[in-house]
Structures are given as structure tokens and as C-alpha cells.
Amino acid sequence: MIVVDKSVEIPEVAAIGKRKYPFDRMEVGDSFFLGDEDLPNSAASSLRSSASRYSSTVDTQARFTIRRVDGGYRAWRVQ
């Protein structure tokens, strides 16, 4: 049986923590490198997903491209 509680206060929304990637500090033409040793196996997917999420929720004008380069991945802000 599920117990129903009364008068339990709703906690405040937690502040957004530090971002994993520096998208918010980038200007058009800037890039950052993540070496293979810095990333898990699904690194490119995670990085691309994070860039897409940032573009759709935080800065809708920002666009990024991620490419495999020697030794890791590089993300560029292109718009």
C-alpha cells in the first residue's frame, strides 16, 4: 500500500551545476579539444548530444560541429 503524506514541503529547484563542456564561453570560431583519454567510449555521441541540447535550450543562435581529429575530438562553434 502506498502511504499519502500531508504537508510535505516541495524543495527548491536545484541550481544548474557547472557545465561539462565550455559551450557558454565560446564565440564563433572558437574550439576545444578532448583527448581520447578524457572521454568514455561513447564520447562523440555524448559531446554531440550536449552541444545540441545547449543550442536548443540555452542559446538557440549557437551552432556547433564536432569532428574526430588525431588523438580525440574537437568541437567548434560555427554560429
C-alpha distances in whole Angstrom, upper triangle without the diagonal:
4,6,10,13,16,20,19,22,23,25,28,29,30,34,35,36,40,40,41,44,47,47,47,50,52,55,56,58,56,54,52,52,50,51,49,49,47,44,42,42,41,43,45,42,40,43,43,40,40,43,42,39,42,44,41,39,42,45,46,50,49,50,50,51,50,52,53,56,57,55,52,51,52,51,53,53,55,54
4,7,10,13,16,15,19,19,21,24,25,27,30,32,33,36,37,38,41,44,44,44,47,49,51,53,55,53,51,50,50,47,49,47,47,44,42,40,41,39,41,42,39,37,40,41,37,37,41,39,36,38,41,38,36,38,42,43,46,46,47,47,48,47,50,51,53,55,53,50,48,50,48,50,50,52,51
4,6,10,13,13,16,17,19,23,24,26,30,31,33,36,38,39,42,44,44,44,47,49,52,54,56,54,52,50,51,48,50,49,48,45,43,41,42,41,42,44,41,39,42,42,39,38,42,41,37,39,42,39,37,39,42,43,47,47,48,48,50,49,52,52,55,57,54,51,50,51,49,51,50,53,52
4,7,10,10,14,15,17,21,22,24,28,30,32,35,37,38,41,43,43,42,46,48,50,52,55,53,51,50,50,48,50,49,48,46,44,42,43,41,43,44,41,39,41,42,38,38,41,40,36,38,40,38,35,37,41,41,45,45,46,47,49,48,51,52,55,57,54,51,50,51,49,50,49,52,50
4,7,7,10,12,15,18,20,23,26,28,30,34,35,37,40,42,42,41,44,47,49,51,54,52,51,49,50,47,49,49,48,45,43,42,43,42,43,44,41,39,41,42,38,37,40,40,36,37,40,37,35,36,40,41,45,45,46,47,49,48,51,52,55,57,54,51,49,50,48,50,49,51,50
4,6,9,11,15,18,20,23,26,29,31,35,36,38,41,43,43,41,45,47,50,52,54,52,51,50,51,49,51,51,50,47,45,44,46,44,44,46,43,41,43,43,40,39,41,40,37,38,40,38,35,36,40,41,45,45,47,47,50,49,53,54,56,58,56,53,51,51,49,51,49,52,50
4,6,9,12,15,18,21,24,27,29,33,35,37,40,41,41,40,42,45,48,50,53,50,50,48,50,48,50,50,49,46,45,44,46,44,44,46,43,40,42,43,39,38,40,40,36,37,39,37,34,35,38,40,43,43,45,46,49,49,52,53,56,57,55,52,50,50,48,49,48,50,49
4,7,9,13,15,17,21,24,26,29,31,33,36,38,38,37,40,42,45,47,50,47,47,45,46,44,47,46,45,42,41,40,42,40,41,42,40,37,39,40,36,35,37,37,33,34,36,34,31,32,36,37,41,41,43,43,46,45,49,50,52,54,52,48,47,47,45,46,45,47,46
4,6,9,12,15,18,21,23,27,29,31,34,35,35,34,36,39,42,44,47,45,44,43,44,42,45,45,44,41,40,39,41,39,39,41,38,35,37,38,34,33,35,35,31,31,34,32,29,29,33,34,38,38,40,41,43,43,47,48,50,52,50,47,45,45,42,44,42,45,43
4,7,9,12,15,18,20,24,25,28,31,32,32,30,33,36,38,41,43,41,41,39,41,39,42,42,41,38,36,36,38,36,36,37,35,32,33,34,31,29,31,31,27,28,30,28,25,26,29,31,34,34,36,37,40,40,43,44,47,49,47,43,41,41,39,40,39,41,40
4,6,8,12,15,17,20,22,25,28,29,29,28,30,33,36,38,41,39,38,37,38,36,39,39,38,35,34,33,36,34,33,35,33,30,31,32,29,27,29,29,26,26,29,27,23,24,28,29,33,33,35,35,38,38,41,42,44,46,44,41,39,39,36,38,36,39,38
4,6,9,12,14,18,20,23,25,26,26,25,27,30,33,35,38,36,35,34,36,34,37,38,37,33,33,32,35,33,32,34,32,28,29,30,27,25,27,27,23,23,26,25,21,21,25,27,30,30,32,33,35,35,39,40,42,44,42,39,37,37,34,35,34,36,35
4,6,9,12,15,17,20,22,23,23,21,24,27,30,32,35,32,32,31,32,31,34,35,34,30,29,29,32,30,29,30,28,25,26,27,24,21,23,23,20,19,22,21,17,17,21,23,26,26,28,29,32,32,35,37,39,41,39,36,34,33,31,32,30,33,31
4,6,8,12,14,17,19,20,21,20,22,25,28,31,33,30,30,28,30,28,31,32,31,27,27,27,29,27,26,28,26,23,23,25,22,20,22,22,19,18,22,21,17,17,21,23,26,25,27,27,30,30,33,34,36,38,36,33,31,31,28,30,28,31,30
4,6,9,12,15,17,17,18,16,19,22,25,27,30,27,27,25,27,26,29,30,30,26,25,26,29,27,25,27,25,22,22,24,21,18,20,21,17,16,19,19,16,15,18,21,23,23,25,25,28,28,31,33,34,36,34,31,29,28,26,27,26,29,27
4,7,8,11,13,14,15,13,16,19,22,24,26,24,23,22,24,23,26,27,26,23,22,23,26,24,22,23,22,18,18,20,18,14,16,17,14,13,16,16,13,12,15,18,21,19,21,22,24,24,27,29,31,33,31,28,26,25,22,24,22,25,24
4,6,9,12,13,14,13,15,18,21,24,26,23,22,20,22,20,23,24,24,20,20,21,24,22,20,22,21,17,17,19,18,14,16,18,15,14,18,18,15,14,17,20,22,20,22,22,24,23,26,28,29,31,29,25,24,23,21,23,22,25,25
4,6,9,9,11,11,12,15,19,22,23,20,19,17,18,17,20,22,21,17,18,19,22,21,19,20,20,16,15,18,17,13,15,17,15,13,17,18,16,14,16,20,21,19,20,19,22,21,24,25,26,28,26,23,21,20,18,20,19,23,23
4,6,7,8,9,11,13,16,19,20,17,16,14,16,15,18,20,19,15,15,17,20,18,16,17,17,13,12,14,13,10,11,14,12,10,14,15,13,12,14,17,18,16,17,16,18,17,20,22,23,25,23,20,18,17,15,17,16,20,20
4,7,9,11,12,13,17,19,20,17,15,12,13,12,15,16,16,12,12,13,16,15,12,14,14,11,9,12,12,9,11,14,12,11,15,16,15,14,16,19,20,17,17,15,17,15,18,19,20,22,20,16,15,15,13,15,16,19,20
4,6,8,9,10,14,16,16,13,11,9,10,10,13,15,16,12,12,14,17,15,12,13,14,11,8,11,11,8,8,12,12,10,13,15,15,13,14,17,17,14,14,12,13,12,15,16,18,20,18,15,13,12,10,12,12,16,17
4,5,5,7,11,13,14,10,9,8,11,11,15,18,18,15,15,18,20,19,15,16,17,14,11,13,14,10,10,13,13,10,13,16,15,12,13,16,16,13,13,12,14,13,16,18,19,21,20,17,14,12,10,11,11,14,15
4,5,5,9,11,12,10,9,9,12,13,17,19,20,17,17,19,21,19,16,15,16,14,11,12,12,9,7,10,11,7,9,12,12,10,9,12,12,9,10,9,11,12,15,18,19,22,21,18,15,12,9,9,8,11,12
4,6,8,11,13,11,12,12,15,17,20,23,23,20,20,22,25,22,19,19,19,17,14,15,15,12,10,13,12,8,10,13,12,9,8,12,12,9,12,12,15,16,19,22,22,25,24,21,18,16,13,12,10,13,13
4,7,10,12,9,10,11,14,16,20,22,23,20,20,23,26,24,21,20,21,19,16,17,18,14,13,16,16,12,13,16,16,12,11,15,14,11,13,13,16,16,19,22,22,24,23,21,18,15,13,12,10,13,13
4,7,8,6,7,9,13,15,19,22,23,20,20,23,25,23,20,19,20,18,15,15,17,14,12,14,15,12,12,16,16,13,11,14,12,9,11,10,13,14,17,19,19,22,22,19,16,13,10,9,7,10,10
4,6,6,9,11,15,18,21,24,26,23,23,26,28,26,23,21,22,21,18,18,19,17,14,16,17,14,13,17,17,14,12,14,11,9,10,10,13,15,18,21,21,23,24,21,18,15,12,9,7,8,8
4,6,9,12,15,18,22,24,27,24,24,27,28,26,23,21,22,21,18,17,19,17,14,16,18,15,13,17,18,16,13,14,11,8,9,9,11,14,16,19,19,22,24,21,18,14,11,8,5,5,5
4,7,10,13,17,20,23,25,23,23,26,27,25,22,20,22,21,18,17,20,18,15,17,19,17,16,19,21,19,16,17,14,11,11,10,11,13,14,17,17,19,21,19,16,12,10,6,6,6,8
4,7,11,14,17,20,22,20,20,23,25,23,20,18,20,19,16,16,19,17,14,17,18,16,15,19,20,18,16,17,15,12,12,10,11,12,14,16,16,18,19,17,14,10,8,6,6,8,10
4,7,10,13,16,18,16,17,20,21,20,16,15,17,17,13,14,16,15,12,15,17,15,15,19,20,18,17,18,17,13,12,9,9,9,11,13,12,15,15,13,10,7,5,4,6,9,12
4,7,10,13,15,12,13,17,19,18,14,13,16,15,11,13,16,14,12,16,17,15,16,20,21,19,18,20,19,15,14,11,11,10,11,12,11,13,13,11,8,6,6,7,9,12,15
4,6,10,11,10,11,14,16,16,12,12,15,14,11,13,16,15,14,17,19,18,19,22,23,22,21,23,22,18,17,13,12,10,10,10,9,10,9,7,6,4,7,9,12,15,18
4,7,8,6,7,11,13,13,9,10,13,12,10,13,15,14,14,17,18,18,19,22,23,22,22,24,24,20,18,15,14,10,11,10,10,10,8,6,5,6,8,12,15,18,20
4,5,5,7,10,12,13,10,11,15,14,12,15,18,17,17,20,22,21,23,26,27,26,26,27,27,23,22,18,16,13,12,10,9,9,6,4,6,9,12,15,18,21,24
4,5,5,8,9,11,8,10,13,13,12,15,17,17,18,21,22,22,24,27,28,27,27,29,29,25,23,20,18,14,13,10,10,9,6,5,7,11,14,17,20,23,26
4,6,8,10,12,10,13,16,15,14,18,19,19,20,23,24,24,26,28,29,28,29,31,31,27,26,22,21,17,16,14,13,12,9,8,11,13,16,20,23,25,28
4,7,10,12,9,12,14,12,12,15,17,16,17,20,21,20,23,25,25,25,26,27,28,24,23,20,19,15,15,14,14,14,10,8,10,12,14,17,20,23,26
4,7,8,5,9,11,9,9,13,14,13,15,18,18,19,21,23,24,24,25,26,27,23,22,18,17,14,14,12,14,14,11,8,9,12,13,17,20,23,25
4,6,5,9,10,9,10,13,14,14,17,19,19,20,23,24,24,25,26,27,29,25,23,20,19,16,16,14,16,16,13,11,12,15,16,20,22,25,27
4,5,8,9,9,11,13,14,15,17,19,20,21,23,25,26,26,28,28,29,26,24,21,19,16,15,13,15,16,13,11,12,16,17,21,23,25,28
4,6,6,6,9,10,11,12,14,16,16,18,20,21,22,23,25,25,26,23,21,18,17,13,14,13,15,17,15,12,12,15,15,19,21,23,25
4,5,5,6,8,10,10,12,14,15,16,18,20,21,21,22,23,24,21,19,15,14,11,11,10,13,14,13,9,8,11,12,16,18,20,22
4,5,5,6,8,10,11,12,14,15,16,18,20,20,21,21,22,19,16,13,11,8,8,8,11,14,13,9,7,10,10,13,16,17,20
4,6,5,6,9,10,11,12,14,15,16,18,19,20,20,21,18,16,13,12,10,11,11,15,17,16,13,11,13,12,15,17,19,20
4,6,5,6,9,10,10,12,14,15,16,17,18,19,21,18,16,13,13,11,13,13,16,19,17,13,11,13,12,15,16,19,20
4,5,5,6,9,10,11,12,14,15,16,16,17,18,15,13,10,10,8,10,11,14,17,15,12,9,10,8,11,13,15,17
4,5,5,6,9,10,11,12,14,15,15,15,16,13,11,8,8,7,10,12,15,18,17,14,10,11,9,11,12,14,15
4,5,5,6,9,10,11,12,14,15,15,16,14,12,11,11,10,13,15,18,21,20,17,14,14,12,14,14,16,17
4,5,5,6,9,10,11,11,12,13,15,12,12,10,11,11,14,16,19,21,20,17,14,13,11,13,13,15,16
4,5,5,6,9,10,10,10,11,12,9,8,6,8,9,12,15,17,21,20,16,13,12,9,10,9,12,12
4,5,5,6,9,10,10,10,11,9,8,8,10,11,14,17,20,23,23,19,16,15,12,13,12,13,13
4,5,5,6,8,9,10,12,11,11,11,13,14,17,20,23,26,25,21,18,17,14,15,14,16,15
4,6,5,5,6,8,10,8,9,10,13,14,17,20,22,25,25,21,18,16,13,13,12,14,13
4,6,6,5,5,7,5,6,8,11,13,17,20,23,26,26,22,19,17,13,13,10,12,10
4,6,7,5,9,9,9,11,14,16,20,23,26,29,29,25,22,20,17,16,14,15,13
4,6,7,10,10,12,14,17,19,22,25,27,31,30,26,23,22,18,18,16,17,15
4,6,9,9,11,13,17,18,22,25,27,30,29,26,23,21,17,17,14,16,14
4,5,6,9,11,15,17,21,24,26,29,29,26,22,20,16,15,12,13,11
4,6,8,11,15,17,21,24,27,30,30,27,23,21,17,16,13,13,10
4,7,10,14,17,20,24,26,29,30,26,23,20,16,14,11,10,7
4,7,10,13,17,20,22,25,26,23,19,16,13,11,7,8,5
4,7,10,14,17,19,23,23,20,16,14,10,9,6,6,5
4,7,10,14,15,19,20,16,13,10,7,5,4,5,7
4,7,10,12,16,17,14,10,8,6,5,7,7,10
4,7,9,13,14,11,7,6,4,6,9,10,13
4,6,10,11,9,6,6,7,8,12,12,16
4,7,8,6,5,7,9,12,15,16,20
4,6,6,5,7,10,12,16,17,21
4,6,8,9,13,15,19,20,24
4,7,10,13,16,20,22,25
4,7,10,14,17,19,22
4,7,10,14,16,19
4,7,10,12,16
4,7,9,12
4,6,9
4,6
4
